[in-house]
Amino acid sequence: MAAVFGLIFAASLIFFGYRVYTKPAYEAHEKEQARILAVSTVMLLAERTAEEPGIWDKFSDIDTELMIDHMKIRENWVVKVFIAKKDGHVEVTSSAASGWNSRSPQSSAFSAKIFSDGRMVFDGEAPAEIPSGKAEPSEKVHTFRFPDEMKKVPAQIIAEEYLLTDDEGREFFILKTPSAKTGTTGQ
């Protein structure tokens, strides 16, 4: 009986040691995931604006906040966008934060001006790009909504999760316009 408890104790020490040893790499990946998710959301909104240049005129408020339900997105990430209508463009701030089950919560935010042709101008000096690699659609589709779920969104903005494997073999998920085979039925 003592041997069983000894094995359990040894296994727990190994597990704890492994978690401590891998924490820096986990934190770096989580931070990069937050950055990539926030940037991909801005790019998604720019693409949607190019498809429908008057989309933001459908929103009655000058300032609009939209989000994706964190209970439906991979790993409970929180994705929010704040859109401010300006003369000739909209200013978008996209934020992504790791979910409640993260070992080391990370977040990132990016701001950009999006013009009616879909052109983007990012604010700040942080790199606003997504690493190159192969992106595969997951067929998991989300619809942006207001924080108040009862309020109807005047224009549907749909995003699909894609699994991006970068050139170094790291995996991230990004949001993009739904693939043709997925369609535009939001979940």
mmCIF file of the C-alpha atoms, coordinates in Angstrom:
data_MODEL
# 
_entry.id   MODEL 
# 
loop_
_atom_site.group_PDB 
_atom_site.id 
_atom_site.type_symbol 
_atom_site.label_atom_id 
_atom_site.label_alt_id 
_atom_site.label_comp_id 
_atom_site.label_asym_id 
_atom_site.label_entity_id 
_atom_site.label_seq_id 
_atom_site.pdbx_PDB_ins_code 
_atom_site.Cartn_x 
_atom_site.Cartn_y 
_atom_site.Cartn_z 
_atom_site.occupancy 
_atom_site.B_iso_or_equiv 
_atom_site.pdbx_formal_charge 
_atom_site.auth_seq_id 
_atom_site.auth_comp_id 
_atom_site.auth_asym_id 
_atom_site.auth_atom_id 
_atom_site.pdbx_PDB_model_num 
ATOM 1   C CA . MET A 1 1   ? 0.000   0.000  0.000   1.00 0.00 ? 1   MET A CA 1 
ATOM 2   C CA . ALA A 1 2   ? 2.836   2.386  0.841   1.00 0.00 ? 2   ALA A CA 1 
ATOM 3   C CA . ALA A 1 3   ? 4.389   1.609  -2.550  1.00 0.00 ? 3   ALA A CA 1 
ATOM 4   C CA . VAL A 1 4   ? 1.191   2.706  -4.334  1.00 0.00 ? 4   VAL A CA 1 
ATOM 5   C CA . PHE A 1 5   ? 1.151   6.013  -2.464  1.00 0.00 ? 5   PHE A CA 1 
ATOM 6   C CA . GLY A 1 6   ? 4.859   6.420  -3.192  1.00 0.00 ? 6   GLY A CA 1 
ATOM 7   C CA . LEU A 1 7   ? 4.230   5.921  -6.925  1.00 0.00 ? 7   LEU A CA 1 
ATOM 8   C CA . ILE A 1 8   ? 1.331   8.383  -6.888  1.00 0.00 ? 8   ILE A CA 1 
ATOM 9   C CA . PHE A 1 9   ? 3.484   10.937 -5.052  1.00 0.00 ? 9   PHE A CA 1 
ATOM 10  C CA . ALA A 1 10  ? 6.373   10.458 -7.506  1.00 0.00 ? 10  ALA A CA 1 
ATOM 11  C CA . ALA A 1 11  ? 4.008   10.775 -10.485 1.00 0.00 ? 11  ALA A CA 1 
ATOM 12  C CA . SER A 1 12  ? 2.562   14.011 -9.093  1.00 0.00 ? 12  SER A CA 1 
ATOM 13  C CA . LEU A 1 13  ? 6.066   15.450 -8.627  1.00 0.00 ? 13  LEU A CA 1 
ATOM 14  C CA . ILE A 1 14  ? 6.951   14.563 -12.222 1.00 0.00 ? 14  ILE A CA 1 
ATOM 15  C CA . PHE A 1 15  ? 3.722   16.113 -13.476 1.00 0.00 ? 15  PHE A CA 1 
ATOM 16  C CA . PHE A 1 16  ? 4.296   19.277 -11.431 1.00 0.00 ? 16  PHE A CA 1 
ATOM 17  C CA . GLY A 1 17  ? 7.893   19.506 -12.650 1.00 0.00 ? 17  GLY A CA 1 
ATOM 18  C CA . TYR A 1 18  ? 6.787   19.107 -16.247 1.00 0.00 ? 18  TYR A CA 1 
ATOM 19  C CA . ARG A 1 19  ? 4.221   21.910 -15.890 1.00 0.00 ? 19  ARG A CA 1 
ATOM 20  C CA . VAL A 1 20  ? 6.812   24.237 -14.348 1.00 0.00 ? 20  VAL A CA 1 
ATOM 21  C CA . TYR A 1 21  ? 9.372   23.344 -17.031 1.00 0.00 ? 21  TYR A CA 1 
ATOM 22  C CA . THR A 1 22  ? 6.965   23.940 -19.938 1.00 0.00 ? 22  THR A CA 1 
ATOM 23  C CA . LYS A 1 23  ? 5.311   27.091 -18.569 1.00 0.00 ? 23  LYS A CA 1 
ATOM 24  C CA . PRO A 1 24  ? 7.535   29.624 -20.428 1.00 0.00 ? 24  PRO A CA 1 
ATOM 25  C CA . ALA A 1 25  ? 6.852   27.952 -23.786 1.00 0.00 ? 25  ALA A CA 1 
ATOM 26  C CA . TYR A 1 26  ? 3.139   27.711 -22.940 1.00 0.00 ? 26  TYR A CA 1 
ATOM 27  C CA . GLU A 1 27  ? 3.007   31.421 -22.041 1.00 0.00 ? 27  GLU A CA 1 
ATOM 28  C CA . ALA A 1 28  ? 4.829   32.429 -25.239 1.00 0.00 ? 28  ALA A CA 1 
ATOM 29  C CA . HIS A 1 29  ? 2.430   30.363 -27.383 1.00 0.00 ? 29  HIS A CA 1 
ATOM 30  C CA . GLU A 1 30  ? -0.601  31.715 -25.533 1.00 0.00 ? 30  GLU A CA 1 
ATOM 31  C CA . LYS A 1 31  ? 0.600   35.304 -25.990 1.00 0.00 ? 31  LYS A CA 1 
ATOM 32  C CA . GLU A 1 32  ? 1.220   34.736 -29.711 1.00 0.00 ? 32  GLU A CA 1 
ATOM 33  C CA . GLN A 1 33  ? -2.211  33.081 -30.040 1.00 0.00 ? 33  GLN A CA 1 
ATOM 34  C CA . ALA A 1 34  ? -3.861  36.161 -28.507 1.00 0.00 ? 34  ALA A CA 1 
ATOM 35  C CA . ARG A 1 35  ? -1.973  38.452 -30.893 1.00 0.00 ? 35  ARG A CA 1 
ATOM 36  C CA . ILE A 1 36  ? -2.802  36.379 -33.980 1.00 0.00 ? 36  ILE A CA 1 
ATOM 37  C CA . LEU A 1 37  ? -6.471  36.041 -33.011 1.00 0.00 ? 37  LEU A CA 1 
ATOM 38  C CA . ALA A 1 38  ? -6.861  39.805 -32.492 1.00 0.00 ? 38  ALA A CA 1 
ATOM 39  C CA . VAL A 1 39  ? -5.162  40.584 -35.825 1.00 0.00 ? 39  VAL A CA 1 
ATOM 40  C CA . SER A 1 40  ? -7.176  37.977 -37.733 1.00 0.00 ? 40  SER A CA 1 
ATOM 41  C CA . THR A 1 41  ? -10.378 39.513 -36.368 1.00 0.00 ? 41  THR A CA 1 
ATOM 42  C CA . VAL A 1 42  ? -9.438  42.966 -37.696 1.00 0.00 ? 42  VAL A CA 1 
ATOM 43  C CA . MET A 1 43  ? -8.618  41.400 -41.068 1.00 0.00 ? 43  MET A CA 1 
ATOM 44  C CA . LEU A 1 44  ? -11.967 39.581 -41.071 1.00 0.00 ? 44  LEU A CA 1 
ATOM 45  C CA . LEU A 1 45  ? -13.820 42.853 -40.444 1.00 0.00 ? 45  LEU A CA 1 
ATOM 46  C CA . ALA A 1 46  ? -11.842 44.589 -43.192 1.00 0.00 ? 46  ALA A CA 1 
ATOM 47  C CA . GLU A 1 47  ? -12.769 41.819 -45.629 1.00 0.00 ? 47  GLU A CA 1 
ATOM 48  C CA . ARG A 1 48  ? -16.420 42.068 -44.566 1.00 0.00 ? 48  ARG A CA 1 
ATOM 49  C CA . THR A 1 49  ? -16.308 45.865 -45.050 1.00 0.00 ? 49  THR A CA 1 
ATOM 50  C CA . ALA A 1 50  ? -14.895 45.417 -48.573 1.00 0.00 ? 50  ALA A CA 1 
ATOM 51  C CA . GLU A 1 51  ? -17.728 42.990 -49.402 1.00 0.00 ? 51  GLU A CA 1 
ATOM 52  C CA . GLU A 1 52  ? -20.366 45.403 -48.112 1.00 0.00 ? 52  GLU A CA 1 
ATOM 53  C CA . PRO A 1 53  ? -18.988 48.972 -47.874 1.00 0.00 ? 53  PRO A CA 1 
ATOM 54  C CA . GLY A 1 54  ? -22.097 50.346 -46.111 1.00 0.00 ? 54  GLY A CA 1 
ATOM 55  C CA . ILE A 1 55  ? -22.234 47.649 -43.442 1.00 0.00 ? 55  ILE A CA 1 
ATOM 56  C CA . TRP A 1 56  ? -21.425 49.975 -40.546 1.00 0.00 ? 56  TRP A CA 1 
ATOM 57  C CA . ASP A 1 57  ? -24.192 52.399 -41.561 1.00 0.00 ? 57  ASP A CA 1 
ATOM 58  C CA . LYS A 1 58  ? -26.672 49.674 -40.566 1.00 0.00 ? 58  LYS A CA 1 
ATOM 59  C CA . PHE A 1 59  ? -25.599 50.093 -36.941 1.00 0.00 ? 59  PHE A CA 1 
ATOM 60  C CA . SER A 1 60  ? -27.488 52.969 -35.365 1.00 0.00 ? 60  SER A CA 1 
ATOM 61  C CA . ASP A 1 61  ? -24.923 53.754 -32.666 1.00 0.00 ? 61  ASP A CA 1 
ATOM 62  C CA . ILE A 1 62  ? -21.722 55.636 -33.412 1.00 0.00 ? 62  ILE A CA 1 
ATOM 63  C CA . ASP A 1 63  ? -19.848 53.228 -31.127 1.00 0.00 ? 63  ASP A CA 1 
ATOM 64  C CA . THR A 1 64  ? -20.607 49.516 -31.328 1.00 0.00 ? 64  THR A CA 1 
ATOM 65  C CA . GLU A 1 65  ? -19.266 46.572 -29.360 1.00 0.00 ? 65  GLU A CA 1 
ATOM 66  C CA . LEU A 1 66  ? -19.554 43.058 -30.781 1.00 0.00 ? 66  LEU A CA 1 
ATOM 67  C CA . MET A 1 67  ? -18.304 39.731 -29.502 1.00 0.00 ? 67  MET A CA 1 
ATOM 68  C CA . ILE A 1 68  ? -18.246 35.984 -30.073 1.00 0.00 ? 68  ILE A CA 1 
ATOM 69  C CA . ASP A 1 69  ? -19.754 33.746 -27.402 1.00 0.00 ? 69  ASP A CA 1 
ATOM 70  C CA . HIS A 1 70  ? -16.730 32.466 -25.472 1.00 0.00 ? 70  HIS A CA 1 
ATOM 71  C CA . MET A 1 71  ? -18.573 29.275 -24.585 1.00 0.00 ? 71  MET A CA 1 
ATOM 72  C CA . LYS A 1 72  ? -18.670 28.227 -28.255 1.00 0.00 ? 72  LYS A CA 1 
ATOM 73  C CA . ILE A 1 73  ? -15.199 29.178 -29.435 1.00 0.00 ? 73  ILE A CA 1 
ATOM 74  C CA . ARG A 1 74  ? -12.154 26.916 -29.143 1.00 0.00 ? 74  ARG A CA 1 
ATOM 75  C CA . GLU A 1 75  ? -10.572 26.915 -25.656 1.00 0.00 ? 75  GLU A CA 1 
ATOM 76  C CA . ASN A 1 76  ? -13.046 29.540 -24.394 1.00 0.00 ? 76  ASN A CA 1 
ATOM 77  C CA . TRP A 1 77  ? -11.198 32.489 -25.919 1.00 0.00 ? 77  TRP A CA 1 
ATOM 78  C CA . VAL A 1 78  ? -12.885 35.860 -25.534 1.00 0.00 ? 78  VAL A CA 1 
ATOM 79  C CA . VAL A 1 79  ? -13.005 37.839 -28.794 1.00 0.00 ? 79  VAL A CA 1 
ATOM 80  C CA . LYS A 1 80  ? -14.423 41.370 -28.743 1.00 0.00 ? 80  LYS A CA 1 
ATOM 81  C CA . VAL A 1 81  ? -14.410 44.233 -31.201 1.00 0.00 ? 81  VAL A CA 1 
ATOM 82  C CA . PHE A 1 82  ? -15.171 47.871 -30.560 1.00 0.00 ? 82  PHE A CA 1 
ATOM 83  C CA . ILE A 1 83  ? -16.157 49.803 -33.686 1.00 0.00 ? 83  ILE A CA 1 
ATOM 84  C CA . ALA A 1 84  ? -16.304 53.588 -33.821 1.00 0.00 ? 84  ALA A CA 1 
ATOM 85  C CA . LYS A 1 85  ? -17.805 55.190 -36.931 1.00 0.00 ? 85  LYS A CA 1 
ATOM 86  C CA . LYS A 1 86  ? -15.718 58.098 -38.198 1.00 0.00 ? 86  LYS A CA 1 
ATOM 87  C CA . ASP A 1 87  ? -15.861 60.281 -41.274 1.00 0.00 ? 87  ASP A CA 1 
ATOM 88  C CA . GLY A 1 88  ? -14.869 58.033 -44.200 1.00 0.00 ? 88  GLY A CA 1 
ATOM 89  C CA . HIS A 1 89  ? -13.799 55.015 -42.152 1.00 0.00 ? 89  HIS A CA 1 
ATOM 90  C CA . VAL A 1 90  ? -14.357 53.040 -38.971 1.00 0.00 ? 90  VAL A CA 1 
ATOM 91  C CA . GLU A 1 91  ? -11.875 52.631 -36.150 1.00 0.00 ? 91  GLU A CA 1 
ATOM 92  C CA . VAL A 1 92  ? -11.788 49.074 -34.892 1.00 0.00 ? 92  VAL A CA 1 
ATOM 93  C CA . THR A 1 93  ? -10.177 47.761 -31.735 1.00 0.00 ? 93  THR A CA 1 
ATOM 94  C CA . SER A 1 94  ? -10.047 44.002 -31.632 1.00 0.00 ? 94  SER A CA 1 
ATOM 95  C CA . SER A 1 95  ? -9.136  42.176 -28.447 1.00 0.00 ? 95  SER A CA 1 
ATOM 96  C CA . ALA A 1 96  ? -8.576  38.521 -27.698 1.00 0.00 ? 96  ALA A CA 1 
ATOM 97  C CA . ALA A 1 97  ? -8.089  37.023 -24.245 1.00 0.00 ? 97  ALA A CA 1 
ATOM 98  C CA . SER A 1 98  ? -7.439  33.448 -23.271 1.00 0.00 ? 98  SER A CA 1 
ATOM 99  C CA . GLY A 1 99  ? -10.250 31.637 -21.547 1.00 0.00 ? 99  GLY A CA 1 
ATOM 100 C CA . TRP A 1 100 ? -10.936 30.877 -17.921 1.00 0.00 ? 100 TRP A CA 1 
ATOM 101 C CA . ASN A 1 101 ? -9.220  27.498 -18.206 1.00 0.00 ? 101 ASN A CA 1 
ATOM 102 C CA . SER A 1 102 ? -5.837  28.906 -19.266 1.00 0.00 ? 102 SER A CA 1 
ATOM 103 C CA . ARG A 1 103 ? -2.736  28.101 -17.190 1.00 0.00 ? 103 ARG A CA 1 
ATOM 104 C CA . SER A 1 104 ? -1.420  31.593 -17.828 1.00 0.00 ? 104 SER A CA 1 
ATOM 105 C CA . PRO A 1 105 ? -4.056  34.044 -19.098 1.00 0.00 ? 105 PRO A CA 1 
ATOM 106 C CA . GLN A 1 106 ? -2.857  36.288 -21.914 1.00 0.00 ? 106 GLN A CA 1 
ATOM 107 C CA . SER A 1 107 ? -4.529  38.986 -23.955 1.00 0.00 ? 107 SER A CA 1 
ATOM 108 C CA . SER A 1 108 ? -3.807  41.206 -26.918 1.00 0.00 ? 108 SER A CA 1 
ATOM 109 C CA . ALA A 1 109 ? -5.517  44.113 -28.641 1.00 0.00 ? 109 ALA A CA 1 
ATOM 110 C CA . PHE A 1 110 ? -5.026  45.774 -32.006 1.00 0.00 ? 110 PHE A CA 1 
ATOM 111 C CA . SER A 1 111 ? -6.514  48.943 -33.408 1.00 0.00 ? 111 SER A CA 1 
ATOM 112 C CA . ALA A 1 112 ? -6.897  49.830 -37.044 1.00 0.00 ? 112 ALA A CA 1 
ATOM 113 C CA . LYS A 1 113 ? -8.727  52.166 -39.354 1.00 0.00 ? 113 LYS A CA 1 
ATOM 114 C CA . ILE A 1 114 ? -10.813 50.285 -41.904 1.00 0.00 ? 114 ILE A CA 1 
ATOM 115 C CA . PHE A 1 115 ? -11.911 52.133 -45.027 1.00 0.00 ? 115 PHE A CA 1 
ATOM 116 C CA . SER A 1 116 ? -14.940 51.246 -47.173 1.00 0.00 ? 116 SER A CA 1 
ATOM 117 C CA . ASP A 1 117 ? -12.756 49.424 -49.717 1.00 0.00 ? 117 ASP A CA 1 
ATOM 118 C CA . GLY A 1 118 ? -11.430 47.120 -46.967 1.00 0.00 ? 118 GLY A CA 1 
ATOM 119 C CA . ARG A 1 119 ? -8.069  48.837 -46.749 1.00 0.00 ? 119 ARG A CA 1 
ATOM 120 C CA . MET A 1 120 ? -6.586  48.733 -43.231 1.00 0.00 ? 120 MET A CA 1 
ATOM 121 C CA . VAL A 1 121 ? -4.144  50.994 -41.446 1.00 0.00 ? 121 VAL A CA 1 
ATOM 122 C CA . PHE A 1 122 ? -3.004  49.524 -38.136 1.00 0.00 ? 122 PHE A CA 1 
ATOM 123 C CA . ASP A 1 123 ? -2.178  51.809 -35.214 1.00 0.00 ? 123 ASP A CA 1 
ATOM 124 C CA . GLY A 1 124 ? 0.934   51.324 -33.115 1.00 0.00 ? 124 GLY A CA 1 
ATOM 125 C CA . GLU A 1 125 ? 4.227   49.568 -33.650 1.00 0.00 ? 125 GLU A CA 1 
ATOM 126 C CA . ALA A 1 126 ? 3.372   45.971 -32.748 1.00 0.00 ? 126 ALA A CA 1 
ATOM 127 C CA . PRO A 1 127 ? 3.542   43.532 -35.676 1.00 0.00 ? 127 PRO A CA 1 
ATOM 128 C CA . ALA A 1 128 ? 0.079   43.291 -37.193 1.00 0.00 ? 128 ALA A CA 1 
ATOM 129 C CA . GLU A 1 129 ? 0.503   40.201 -39.298 1.00 0.00 ? 129 GLU A CA 1 
ATOM 130 C CA . ILE A 1 130 ? -0.388  36.557 -39.259 1.00 0.00 ? 130 ILE A CA 1 
ATOM 131 C CA . PRO A 1 131 ? 2.454   34.082 -39.754 1.00 0.00 ? 131 PRO A CA 1 
ATOM 132 C CA . SER A 1 132 ? 2.607   32.304 -43.072 1.00 0.00 ? 132 SER A CA 1 
ATOM 133 C CA . GLY A 1 133 ? 1.616   28.685 -43.160 1.00 0.00 ? 133 GLY A CA 1 
ATOM 134 C CA . LYS A 1 134 ? -1.209  26.354 -44.047 1.00 0.00 ? 134 LYS A CA 1 
ATOM 135 C CA . ALA A 1 135 ? -4.700  27.275 -42.788 1.00 0.00 ? 135 ALA A CA 1 
ATOM 136 C CA . GLU A 1 136 ? -7.375  24.584 -42.740 1.00 0.00 ? 136 GLU A CA 1 
ATOM 137 C CA . PRO A 1 137 ? -11.057 25.400 -42.074 1.00 0.00 ? 137 PRO A CA 1 
ATOM 138 C CA . SER A 1 138 ? -12.491 23.721 -38.984 1.00 0.00 ? 138 SER A CA 1 
ATOM 139 C CA . GLU A 1 139 ? -16.132 24.075 -40.074 1.00 0.00 ? 139 GLU A CA 1 
ATOM 140 C CA . LYS A 1 140 ? -16.837 25.701 -36.694 1.00 0.00 ? 140 LYS A CA 1 
ATOM 141 C CA . VAL A 1 141 ? -18.650 28.944 -37.504 1.00 0.00 ? 141 VAL A CA 1 
ATOM 142 C CA . HIS A 1 142 ? -19.460 31.854 -35.174 1.00 0.00 ? 142 HIS A CA 1 
ATOM 143 C CA . THR A 1 143 ? -21.657 34.920 -35.494 1.00 0.00 ? 143 THR A CA 1 
ATOM 144 C CA . PHE A 1 144 ? -20.640 38.173 -33.847 1.00 0.00 ? 144 PHE A CA 1 
ATOM 145 C CA . ARG A 1 145 ? -23.306 39.457 -31.474 1.00 0.00 ? 145 ARG A CA 1 
ATOM 146 C CA . PHE A 1 146 ? -23.896 42.327 -29.079 1.00 0.00 ? 146 PHE A CA 1 
ATOM 147 C CA . PRO A 1 147 ? -22.893 41.807 -25.424 1.00 0.00 ? 147 PRO A CA 1 
ATOM 148 C CA . ASP A 1 148 ? -26.643 41.991 -24.729 1.00 0.00 ? 148 ASP A CA 1 
ATOM 149 C CA . GLU A 1 149 ? -27.755 38.760 -26.403 1.00 0.00 ? 149 GLU A CA 1 
ATOM 150 C CA . MET A 1 150 ? -31.352 39.997 -26.680 1.00 0.00 ? 150 MET A CA 1 
ATOM 151 C CA . LYS A 1 151 ? -30.367 42.871 -28.974 1.00 0.00 ? 151 LYS A CA 1 
ATOM 152 C CA . LYS A 1 152 ? -30.503 41.997 -32.686 1.00 0.00 ? 152 LYS A CA 1 
ATOM 153 C CA . VAL A 1 153 ? -27.405 42.704 -34.788 1.00 0.00 ? 153 VAL A CA 1 
ATOM 154 C CA . PRO A 1 154 ? -28.441 44.625 -37.947 1.00 0.00 ? 154 PRO A CA 1 
ATOM 155 C CA . ALA A 1 155 ? -25.800 42.998 -40.184 1.00 0.00 ? 155 ALA A CA 1 
ATOM 156 C CA . GLN A 1 156 ? -24.549 39.461 -39.870 1.00 0.00 ? 156 GLN A CA 1 
ATOM 157 C CA . ILE A 1 157 ? -20.795 39.128 -39.373 1.00 0.00 ? 157 ILE A CA 1 
ATOM 158 C CA . ILE A 1 158 ? -19.751 35.499 -39.509 1.00 0.00 ? 158 ILE A CA 1 
ATOM 159 C CA . ALA A 1 159 ? -16.351 33.987 -38.779 1.00 0.00 ? 159 ALA A CA 1 
ATOM 160 C CA . GLU A 1 160 ? -15.021 30.480 -39.160 1.00 0.00 ? 160 GLU A CA 1 
ATOM 161 C CA . GLU A 1 161 ? -12.231 29.008 -37.071 1.00 0.00 ? 161 GLU A CA 1 
ATOM 162 C CA . TYR A 1 162 ? -9.240  27.936 -39.133 1.00 0.00 ? 162 TYR A CA 1 
ATOM 163 C CA . LEU A 1 163 ? -6.323  25.920 -37.807 1.00 0.00 ? 163 LEU A CA 1 
ATOM 164 C CA . LEU A 1 164 ? -3.099  27.588 -38.940 1.00 0.00 ? 164 LEU A CA 1 
ATOM 165 C CA . THR A 1 165 ? 0.105   25.567 -38.910 1.00 0.00 ? 165 THR A CA 1 
ATOM 166 C CA . ASP A 1 166 ? 2.956   28.023 -39.373 1.00 0.00 ? 166 ASP A CA 1 
ATOM 167 C CA . ASP A 1 167 ? 6.260   27.315 -41.113 1.00 0.00 ? 167 ASP A CA 1 
ATOM 168 C CA . GLU A 1 168 ? 7.803   26.263 -37.772 1.00 0.00 ? 168 GLU A CA 1 
ATOM 169 C CA . GLY A 1 169 ? 5.064   23.673 -37.143 1.00 0.00 ? 169 GLY A CA 1 
ATOM 170 C CA . ARG A 1 170 ? 3.292   25.641 -34.402 1.00 0.00 ? 170 ARG A CA 1 
ATOM 171 C CA . GLU A 1 171 ? -0.502  25.556 -34.405 1.00 0.00 ? 171 GLU A CA 1 
ATOM 172 C CA . PHE A 1 172 ? -2.765  28.546 -33.873 1.00 0.00 ? 172 PHE A CA 1 
ATOM 173 C CA . PHE A 1 173 ? -6.376  29.199 -34.644 1.00 0.00 ? 173 PHE A CA 1 
ATOM 174 C CA . ILE A 1 174 ? -7.521  32.239 -36.554 1.00 0.00 ? 174 ILE A CA 1 
ATOM 175 C CA . LEU A 1 175 ? -10.843 33.686 -37.637 1.00 0.00 ? 175 LEU A CA 1 
ATOM 176 C CA . LYS A 1 176 ? -11.621 34.082 -41.326 1.00 0.00 ? 176 LYS A CA 1 
ATOM 177 C CA . THR A 1 177 ? -14.572 34.384 -43.663 1.00 0.00 ? 177 THR A CA 1 
ATOM 178 C CA . PRO A 1 178 ? -16.321 31.002 -43.819 1.00 0.00 ? 178 PRO A CA 1 
ATOM 179 C CA . SER A 1 179 ? -15.142 28.653 -46.552 1.00 0.00 ? 179 SER A CA 1 
ATOM 180 C CA . ALA A 1 180 ? -17.469 27.927 -49.458 1.00 0.00 ? 180 ALA A CA 1 
ATOM 181 C CA . LYS A 1 181 ? -18.262 24.413 -48.209 1.00 0.00 ? 181 LYS A CA 1 
ATOM 182 C CA . THR A 1 182 ? -19.160 25.670 -44.734 1.00 0.00 ? 182 THR A CA 1 
ATOM 183 C CA . GLY A 1 183 ? -21.498 28.371 -45.991 1.00 0.00 ? 183 GLY A CA 1 
ATOM 184 C CA . THR A 1 184 ? -22.708 31.243 -43.874 1.00 0.00 ? 184 THR A CA 1 
ATOM 185 C CA . THR A 1 185 ? -24.918 29.631 -41.286 1.00 0.00 ? 185 THR A CA 1 
ATOM 186 C CA . GLY A 1 186 ? -23.687 30.998 -37.961 1.00 0.00 ? 186 GLY A CA 1 
ATOM 187 C CA . GLN A 1 187 ? -23.695 28.902 -34.811 1.00 0.00 ? 187 GLN A CA 1 
# 
